[in-house]
């Protein structure tokens, strides 16, 4: 998939394509929409750099399963 963004918005945001990839990956990870490995892949950064960005933005690296996931595991176990 290719995503085209208006140049004027990128210019006013003073953001590079790499910064946007990182911001998107961080947001999707924070929303639990992608896992850690996929977020690093989307951001095109090494895990160490991704960890630093998570810490800088006060986003937890550890993700616990949702309550529904936990309940499903309890029923199966």
Number of C-alpha atoms within 10 A of each C-alpha: 3 4 4 6 9 7 9 9 10 13 10 8 10 9 12 11 11 13 12 14 18 21 16 15 24 24 16 17 22 18 10 14 12 16 15 21 12 14 23 22 16 18 22 15 15 11 15 10 13 21 18 13 15 17 12 9 10 9 16 11 14 7 12 9 11 10 9 9 10 12 12 11 11 9 7 7 6
